[in-house]
Amino acid sequence: MENESPLIYGLEFQTRALSAQTAETDVVRFLVGTQSLKFNNNQVHLVELHEETGGLKTQVFHHPIGEIWSLQASPADPNVFITCYNSLSDDGSCQMKGAIWRLPELKKYTTDVENLKKIADIDTTPYGADLKTIAYHPIDSIKAVSVVDNNFVLWDLGDSGPQVINHGTLASKGQPRFTNGKWNPHNGCNQFVTLNENNVRGWDFRSPSEPSWAILSAHSQIIRDLDFNANRQYFLSTCGDDGYMKFWDIRSPVEPVLSRMEHSHWVWNIRINRFHDQLVLTSSSDSRVILCSVASISSEPFGHIVPPEDDCTENEFICKKDKLEDGVVGRYEEHEDSVYAVEWSSADPWTFASLSYDGRLVLNKVPRKHKFQILL
């Protein structure tokens, strides 16, 4: 992918669930879950970038119990992941459920569809029916939080099977429901952040009865996603149906520190690069993926690495350019449907994947000229 051309992988079924294989730090790999209406036809696809050839290697696995709405890879074991899926109950009604899976040992990629091993079910039904996500703890892979209705539930996923450790509830008028949630990776990872309607709340599991902080009416419409800056302790980003991406300092939640509107429709996903937090990805129902620079609020606004002399010789015109400034770095229009998910690779900080509802997975790289502007 040195020529920066996108790589496209097409799936047979509709899709909206994407995860980088988080614990794999040597090879660029992503997991994709499908949403076939024929529940027993659903699949998980493992997609690997082959650096030597610049092509993709793929393996398909059966997920025969329902359509996958979210998927998250374990932070510790590259072969373990969680799915939230819609299943068909005995009475013919649909029900959201969660499960932990393990990929079989894969000696080589084949065209055969392999079977997954289910490690355990995560039964969230006592807390409600509308399961949105199950999020692994950032560093402790035997802990996870499920977000269901107006509850967030902390689980121990140890050898004895999933057990509830703690939980919190959003008590409010009008039967509120969470739309998403994510761990705060800072301060010992004791805090979980929830979204409901256009509000953001941070909850501390040491005292989960009341939120520790809140950003109320953060957007004018529903907030779809959030992400933390891994390199700045109090900084998080949000995106939503108003088309905006916003960046907040939770110590001063009255106004965003930065706000940008680059999409023409709902923004479903936002991801800050863990290694170079100047770079932010968003995906939208306008069928676009946009890569932006937010260098002015990053942890290293002026860069920190001097490129090797040979790089400057070969790319002298790049090395002489100014530092990366705030603004759009790239617009990616390889999709023809709503782009529900975008993720940075955990193995290569310059590679990212995006996934649209029509089953199209696209891998791209940060343009080289902007990469050198960051590394200068």
C-alpha positions, 0 to 999 in steps of 0.5 A: 500500500505504499502507493496509497491506493485503497484496498477494497474487500466485498462481503456477501451480506450487509455489515456494520460491525468492525474491530481492529484485532487489538492485541495483534501489534505486528500484523494489520488485521481487522474483524468484520461482522455481518447482518444477514436477515437469515440469522444462521447465515451470518459470518465473521471475516478476518481480514489481513493486510499482506505488507509484502504483496500489498494485497489482502488475505481473508478467512471467513467464520460461521456466526450462525446465531444472529446478525452482528450489531457490534464486535470488539476484539480482546485487548489481550488475546488476538483470537478472542472477541465479543459480539452483540447480536440480534437472535430469534427467540422461540416465540419468534421475537427478536432479542439482543444477546452477547457472547464471547468467541474464540477463533480457531488456530489458523495455519493458513488462509483458505476458502473454507468457512471455519467454525468459531468456538463460543467461550460463553454467553453474556446474559444481559436480559435481566437489565433490559432488551436493548443491548447496544454494546459490550466494551472490553476494559482497556487493559484488563481483558477479564472485565467488560461493560454492557450497555443495555437500556438505561443500565451499564453493567460491569462484568467479570469474564473469568474462568467461572463464566461472566459474573456481574460485579457492579452496575449503574442506572440512569434514572430520569423521566421519560424512560431514557436509553443509552445509545453507546458507551466507552471506557475512559482509558485514564485514571486507572480505567475506573470510569465509564462514559455513556451517551444518551440522546445528546448528553454525555456522562462519566460514571466512576465504578467506585461510586456508580450511583451518580455521574461524576461529570456530564456534558449536557446538550453536547450536540443539537441532535443524537450523539452516536459515538465518542472517543478519548484522546489516549495522550491527553488525560481529559480530552474526548471527542463526540459526533452525532446526527447534527453532522458535527465532530466536537472535542471536549475538555471534561474539566470545562464541559460548557463549550467544546474546545474545537468543533468542526462540521465536515459531513453532510449527514449523520456522523456514526463513528469517530476515532482519534489516532492513538499514536498521533492524536493530530489525526481523527477519522469520522464516518457518516451516512453521506457515504464518506470517510474524512480524515482531519487534523486537529493539531492545535489541540493534540498532545504534540502540536509541533511534531517530535521526530526528525525524519531520516536524511534519506527521506528528506532527500527523496521528499525534499518538497515535503520536508520543507513544508509547514507543519500540519495544521487543522483541517481536512487531510483526506476525503475518501469516497470509495463507499456507496452506502452509509459508512457505519464504522471506521477503525485505526489499525493497532499494528500500523498507526498510518493504516485505517479501515472503514466499513459500509452497510453494503458490505464494503470494507476499505483499507487506506493509509494516511497520505505520505506528505501528511505523515512527514508533516507530522514526523518533522 
